[in-house]
Structure formats: structure tokens, C-alpha cells
Amino acid sequence: MFVSQTLLGFLDRAGVDFELVSHPHTRSSVQTAKAAHIELDRLAKAVLMRDTEELLLAVVPASLHVNPWVVSELTESPQLSLVQEEDLRQVFRDCERGALPAVGPAFGLRSVVDDALLAATDVYFEAGDHERLVHMDGPSFAWLMQGELHGCIGG
């Protein structure tokens, strides 16, 4: 389909080095990792959540699931819920359905990031479609996510 121009503009303004990695069309994180020949723990998976006041993006390695109780504790949001897929279009307007880039600040979202991704040597994440990933070194990803909440949010 297409790469998110919102994401590309954000990455360009941030001045980080990255590459786009193409792979066959996939429908899940596991399929994406296999198709791109990368380990699941290096693929960042984004999950859009809602509390009583705002949307936030939880980001974990694709080998894990978001632990909503830990995210709730970190954000001090007792009423967190998953956002319905049809509501994703409001935020990720230039992304294919279900292909959420794992960089919330690019879309004006507060993020909560798993510490494992912040310590990774390199990170991959959806570029806005189901056929391309953004790849960058771990320090660049951590720099993009500086100031965002973090912890061991995957389980």
C-alpha cells in the first residue's frame, strides 16, 4: 500500500538514520517477523489504548503481549481499554488498517514503551502498511522515545 508520510516526516525532522525494509504482505506480527527474517523481540508492536482522558500507545516486543495492569499503573489510569480497530483511523489516517507505527510522538500520542525495546541493539516497526518496516539502531529508537513512559509492560 503506502508508507505513512506522517511517520516519514517525523523521522526526517528528528534526523535519525533509518531504512525501510520490504517484505511480503502479512497480517500479524509473527508473520511479519518471519517474512522479514527478524527475531520477534526486535519487532516493536504498537497497541492503541484509551483512558478516561486520552489515547496512548503501548509498545512492546512482538514476542510479548501488553500487560494492561502494568500500563495502568505507570500511567496512573485506572480505566484503560483497548481502542476498537475501526477507531484507529482517527489517529493513524495515513496508515493501512492494523499497521500501527510504534512511535507515538509522530502521531501526537503519549507512549508507554517496554524497557526491552529501549535496550535493544536495533528495532523494527511497521511503516504504516503491511509490506514495509522501519529499521533503526536501538539508540536512535530510544532517542525518539525519550521522555515517554517506560517499564516492563510486556508479559
Secondary structure, DSSP 8 states (H G I E B T S, - for coil): ----HHHHHHHHHHT---EEEE----SSHHHHHHHHT--GGGEEEEEEEE-SS-EEEEEEETTS-B-HHHHHHHHT-TT-EE--GGGHHHH-TTS-TT---S-GGGGT-EEEEEHHHHT-SEEEEE-SSSSEEEEEEHHHHHHHTTTSEEE--B-
